[in-house]
Amino acid sequence: MNRGARFGRLALLGFVLFVPLAARAQSDQQAVVDRARITIEDLGRDKAFGNARQLLHRARAILIVPRLYKGGFIVGGEGGTGVMLVHGSGNTWSDPAFFAIGAASFGLQAGLEQSETVLFVMTQKGLDALLRDQFKFGAQAGIAVATLGSGVEGAIGGASPPDIVVWSSSSGVYAGISLDGSVLRAQPDDDRAYYGRPMATRAILFGRGGVAPHATALRRALGTVG
């Protein structure tokens, strides 16, 4: 076999191996987006969510972590992968950008190993803080983070709402969660796998939108609940 033929076969083999890996990578991100949609639908049905639909209506952005695990981020740590979307005019939402959150401990209630967690970003200041290279909860001066409980009205009442409001549940039961000490980071590799090309986080969130047709159901769910 001459060198050209060998090179051709190697190139073909590489292509055959690469395509399933690329497809699997994209499907992994799509699974996060699909689970995020389910989380929003769960949130809309959860009685513990109460009148907090107003949060979604007023939110500047939302970060959805459909599966926040104990032991799921790094060895000895906790965390999960989620997506952020920015709220536009006319109750529209941007395409999703991927983020990971992790910490040594989230303070989940005893016995809870997994939860659905949603962060409502209520102010531009809060959004700007989350979009920094690395955001650490509890360490950012001037950023107020509230945990959503039964006193929903207290979280959104008044002229100055918290910058970020955290909602969390496990199997339909309000879980309560403390994010102090946890770190939030953008995931450009996930964005690249999902969109098929490198895309800056801000370009996804503040671009023209509609680039990700497979996220239409998630955007629709946000529009319906909010």
C-alpha angles and dihedrals in degrees: 000000000000124000094256093054092048091050090050092052092047091049090050091048091050091051092049091051095043098051096061090045092050092046091048091049091052091046090053090057091044089055089057091050092048092048089049089057090051089050091054091049090049090049091054091054098041112107089208087065088064117158091349089108081095087067091061092045091052099035120119089208141345133223115201121195103181095186119031106178138196103233092008103112108050133338107296092008141090137229149097148219124266145159133249124211128184121226113239135187120296092028091291125146134214127240114279123267118198124242135174125212124195142163144158089256136359098193095238112179115271114285097018114122100168136024143174108241130190127186116203108205103208103178139042088237090058092048093049089051093052091049094058116109092267127003120199117196114231093017100076111094115224096018112117116205120189128189114226114235135148091305093076095153090055090059095055103026123108133033095285112053121185114277091237130019119196123210121183137171139170120208091341093310119116104248108185117216140196116213096185109137095015120126127222121204134176115243108218092172090059090047090051092049093048098045097035094236139052111284128177115237093238091048089057095046099040101029127104092280129218092086090119108055090177088065093059093100091053093049090047091051091052091050092049097048094042 
